[in-house]
Amino acid sequence: MSSSITRLFKIQFPIIQAGMIWASGWKLASAVSNAGGLGLIGAGSMYPAVLREHIQQCKTATDKPFGVNIPLMYPDIKELINIIVEEKVPVVFTSAGNPKIWTAYLKERGIKVVHVVSSSQFAKKAEEAGCDAVVAEGFEAGGHNGREETTTLVLIPLVRAAVKIPVIAAGGIATGRQMLAAQVLGADGVQIGSRFICSPEASSHIAFKEAVIKAGEGDTLLSMKKLMPVRLLKNRFFEEVRAAEQRGASEEELQHILGRARAKRGMFEGDLEEGELEVGQVSALIKNIIPAGEIVKEIWEEYQASLQQLSMVNGQW
């Protein structure tokens, strides 16, 4: 398939694997890239030396394009950027910050830059900053989320109307049918996170993967809105945070409850009660753990079948 996204990244399918913390290491990124999508290494949970190692391992494991996702609020952001430039990473996805700060610097060095946004206003700012594309991430997404709480169904057409650069849909997408729906809404490609958690290549703990498979409707909720909104799977830690929020806890108290390394404790170490378990609403649709390459194949085949089915019934609704 040829589209603005496949041409931009030089990939086979317009499917991007999200750069999730504690899940998206070199094994997952290279597997997705080898399958024809764009794999991303999630730098948000990595020290600079660890990121360099993952980039080098990824270059050994695939000769296809891959990228790195960087939260712009990362404390050692300059060091991470230098590593990405030195290692000649072809694509960078940025999030949680102002895209103007690093976009020009990266593009001058031949790197494609994509910024994650939660509103059409932020999408315009990313386009003005020179980004090559935007990821429009809806309220359904796992992990850190926009304060606007705009759903993907509403966000994608708003962003499509606001910018001329390619739009990648994210939030609540795990199947080929959902990929087709995103395309109809105006997306040029999709970014998928939660589905890839449930793959052998994801570095998340097996206990977390199994918890995602068991999740049903309503088992995730947006939390910690006074700090930085994040969608979590319900557990003891989530209930503690929710109780604090309901009684009007201050930012300081919530920060104390959060403490340090909660995300690592939950998603990487497998503490399903006291850890932070970041995953999207679409977890309710995920029922198995299969290789990342099979996930890409399954999504693409369902997309094609859904497109054919839709064309067959066209005009009969």
N, C-alpha and C positions, 0 to 999 in steps of 0.2 A: 504493500500500500504506500502510495506517495502522498504526503501531506506537508503542510508547513512545518510541522513538528518533526517528521521523519527526515525532511531535508535539512532542517536546522541542526539536528544532532547527529545526522548520518546514521540513522538506525532503521530497522525493518518495520517495526510496529510503533504507533504513537502511544506507547505504554511506558510510563515512568514509575519506578519503584521509589517510594518516599524514603528520604534519609532519616530514619527514625533512630532516636537514641536507644542504646542498649539492644538494638536489633540489626541495624544495617551496617555490618562490617564488610570486609572485602569478599568473603565467601558468598554472601547474598548479592552484593552488587555485581560481581563477576558472573554469577549464575544468570541473573536477569539480562545482563548485556549479551552473554553468549546465546540467550534464547531469542534475541532480537529486539528487546526493549532497551531502556536506559536505566542502568543500575546506579544508585547513589550511595556513597558512604556517608553515614551520619556522624559528623564531626562533633556534634554537641556534647557527646559523652566521652570524648577522647582528649587526652593530653597531646600536645604537639608531636612528641616523638612517636606516640601510638598512631596518630593520623598518618605520619610519614610511612610507618611500617605497613599500614593497611593500603595506602596508595601503591606502594611498591609491590605488595603481594597481589593486588588487583591487576596491575600491569602484567604480572607474570601469568595470572590465571585467565586473562582475556586479551585478545587483540582488537576488541571492539570498543567503541566509545563508552566511557562511564563518567560520573561526576561526583562532586562532594557537596553535601548540604551543610551550610554554616549558619548558626544563629548569630546575627550581627552583634548581639549583646554579650557574646562570649568574652571573658576577661583577657584572653591572650589572642585576640582576633588578628592582630598584626602578624604574629608568629605563624598562625595557621595560614594566612594569606600568602606569606613568603614561601611556605612549604608547598602550597598548591602551585605557585608560579614556578618554583624550582623543579618540581616533579612534572611540570607540563600537563597538568590535569586539563582536559579540554572544556569541561562544563562545570559551572558553579551555581548552585541554588542557594539563595540567601533568604533569611527570614528574621522576624523579631528585631526590626531596626530600620534605620533610614538607608534606602538603597543608594542614595547619592554619595555616600561616604566612600564606597569601594568599587562601584560599577565601572566608572571610567578607567580606573587603575587596572582592573582586570581585563577590560576589553582592549585596552592599549597593548596588552600582552597576548592577545589572540584568544582569549577565553570567552566562551558564551556565558551570559549571565541571565539568570531567571530569578525573579523575586516572588515570594509567597505573600498574597494579600487576602484581606477579608472583606473588602469593600471596593466599589467602583472608584471612590475617591483615591484610595491608596494605589489602585491599579494605574490611574492617570499619573500619579507621582512616580511610579516605577517606570512608566513609559518615558516621562520627561527626563528621568535619570539616565536613560539610554539602555534599559534592560531589553534583551532580545525577546523575552516572553514573560508572561506572568502565570503563576498558579493561583487560581481563584478557589480558595478553600472554604467550603461551607461549614455551618454550625455542627453538622453531623460528625465532623472529623475527630479523630483521637488526638491526644496530646494537647499542646497549647493552642488556644482557639481565639477567634476574634470576639471583642466585646459586643459587636453589633448583633451577634446571634442570628445572622442571615443564613437561611438554608441554601444548599447548593442549587436547588430547583429555582430559586429566586436570584441568587448571586450570579450565576453564569450568564444569563441574558443581560443583566445589568452591566457586567464587566465587558461583555462582547460589544455592547453598544457604546462603551466609554473609550475603548482603545482600538488601535489599528494593529498592534503587535499580536502574535499568537497567544491564545488563551488555553491554559491547561486546567481542566476541572479536577477538583479534589474534594473529598469529604463525602462518605457514604457510598463509595464506588468499590465494588469487589467482583463484579460479574460483567460478561459481555453485553448483557441487556442494559445494564446501567451505563456502560461505556457508550452504547448507541444513543441512549437517552441524553447523555451529556453532549454528544455531537449534535443532536437535533436542537439542543438549547443554544448552540453556538460555540462549543469547545472544539479545539483543534487536536486535543489529545487528553489523556487522563493521567493523574498521579494517584497511585494506589499504595496505601500503607498497611492497614490492618490485615488484609489478606496475606501479605507476605510475611507477617509475623509467624503465621502457621506454616512454616516451611522448615525443613531440616537445616537449611543454610543460615537462617536467621540466628543471631547470637543470643536471643532471649532464652530464658530458662524454660525447660520443658514444662514445668508446672504452670508457668504463665501461659504458654501456648495451649495447654489443655484447658485452662480456665477460660480462654478466649473461645474455644470450641464449645464449651458448656454454656456460654453466655446466651441469654435470650433477650426478647424485647424489654426495654426499660432497665436493663442491667448496667447501663452507663449513664452518667449525668455530668453536666458541667459543674465544676467546683472551683473554689478559691478565686472567686471573681474580684475580690479586693486586692489580690496580688497580681496574678496573671491567669486568666481563665484557662482551665485544663479539663478535658473530658477524661473521667476515670471510671474504671470498673468498680462496682460497689464492693467494699470489704470493710473491715474494722477501722482502718485508717480513714477511709472515705466517710464513714458514719461519724467519726470523731470530728472531722473537719466540718461536716454538715451541721452537727449539733452546735459547734462554736459559731458558725455563720448565723444560725437561727437565733442565737442569743445576742448577736451583734458584736462579735469579737472584733478587736482592732486588727490592723495589718500586722502589728508587732506580735500579737498573740498567735495569729495564724502562721506567721513565719516561724514562731517557736514550735508550734505543732508540727509543721513541715520538717523542721530540723535540717539535717544534712543527709545527702545520699539516699533519700527515700525512693527515688526512681530506680536507682541501681539495686537497692534492697529488694524491690518488688519484681521488676522486669528481668533483671540479670541474675539475681541470687535466688529468686523464687519464693520470697516470703509473701504469701498470698493474703495475709491478714494485716501486717504492719507496713507493707511496702506500697508504693505508689504504682498503680497499674493503669497505664495510659493506653487506651484503645478506643476505636470509633464505634458508633451505633451499628455499623454494618457487621460487627462481630456476631450479631444474631443470625446472620446468613452463613457464617463460616462453620463448616462441620467436619473438616478433616485437615490433617497435616500432610502435605504433598510437596515434592521438590519445586523450587521456584520456577524452573524451566517448564514444568507441567502447568503451573499456574498461568504463566504467560500464554501457553498454547491453549489452555482451556478457555481463558478470557477471549482470546482472538477468535477461536472457533465458534464460541457462543455469539460473539458480536456478528460474525458473518452470517450465521444461521438466523439470527434475529433480524438482520437487515434483509435477508432474502424473504423471510416470513412476512415482514412488513410490506415489502414490495408486492407480494402476492395478494394481500388483502387491501392494497391501496385502492381507494375509490369505493369500497364496499362498507365503510363505517356509517 
